[in-house]
Amino acid sequence: MEDHLSTEQVGWVLGRSAGTVRDQVKAGEIDGSRITTGFRIPRAEVLRLAREKVEAESGRKLSDRALERLIDELIATNEAVTS
């Protein structure tokens, strides 16, 4: 997993649109930084958000390694579909 992810990638992970993620960054609900081409969300923040989602939806706890692998697979699948 990269050090920072785009709003589109985070949207895939959270099941939200890139616009919703962008709005949440602007509102301070998600930790992120504005750059010239958009926003970037730190890996640690994506792990936190993904962990919350997985635990809320399944009641399961995943290790950081398993969660990173799941995120990487999800992003790779979505990038393959959109390219």
C-alpha positions in Angstrom: 0.0 0.0 0.0 1.3 3.4 -0.9 2.1 6.1 1.8 -0.8 8.2 0.6 -4.0 7.3 -1.3 -6.2 9.4 -3.6 -9.8 10.2 -2.7 -10.9 7.8 -5.4 -8.9 4.9 -3.9 -10.2 5.7 -0.4 -13.7 5.8 -1.8 -13.2 2.3 -3.2 -12.0 1.1 0.2 -14.9 2.8 2.1 -17.6 2.2 -0.5 -18.1 5.9 -1.0 -17.6 8.3 -3.9 -14.4 10.3 -4.3 -16.5 13.4 -3.9 -17.8 12.2 -0.5 -14.3 11.4 0.6 -13.2 14.9 -0.6 -16.0 16.5 1.3 -15.1 14.6 4.5 -11.4 15.7 4.2 -12.5 19.3 3.8 -14.8 18.9 6.8 -12.0 17.5 8.9 -13.7 14.1 9.3 -10.9 12.4 7.4 -7.3 13.4 7.9 -5.9 14.4 4.5 -3.8 16.9 2.7 -4.6 19.1 -0.3 -2.1 18.9 -3.2 -2.2 20.6 -6.6 -4.0 17.6 -8.2 -6.5 17.0 -5.4 -6.2 15.4 -2.0 -4.1 12.6 -0.5 -5.0 10.6 2.6 -2.2 9.0 4.7 -2.0 5.3 4.8 -2.4 5.3 8.6 -5.8 7.1 8.2 -6.9 4.7 5.5 -6.1 1.8 7.8 -8.0 3.4 10.7 -11.1 4.0 8.5 -10.9 0.5 6.9 -10.6 -1.1 10.3 -13.6 0.8 11.6 -15.6 -0.3 8.6 -14.6 -4.0 8.8 -15.2 -4.2 12.5 -18.6 -2.4 12.2 -19.8 -4.6 9.3 -18.4 -8.0 10.2 -17.4 -7.8 13.9 -14.0 -9.2 12.9 -10.7 -7.8 13.8 -7.9 -7.9 11.2 -4.2 -7.4 11.6 -2.6 -4.4 9.9 -0.9 -6.8 7.5 -4.2 -8.5 6.5 -6.0 -5.2 6.2 -3.2 -3.7 4.0 -3.4 -6.8 1.8 -7.2 -6.5 1.5 -6.9 -2.8 0.6 -4.2 -3.5 -2.0 -6.3 -6.1 -3.6 -9.3 -3.9 -3.6 -7.4 -1.0 -5.2 -5.7 -3.3 -7.8 -9.1 -4.8 -8.8 -10.7 -1.4 -9.2 -7.8 0.1 -11.1 -7.9 -2.9 -13.5 -11.6 -2.3 -14.1 -11.3 1.4 -14.7 -8.2 1.3 -17.0 
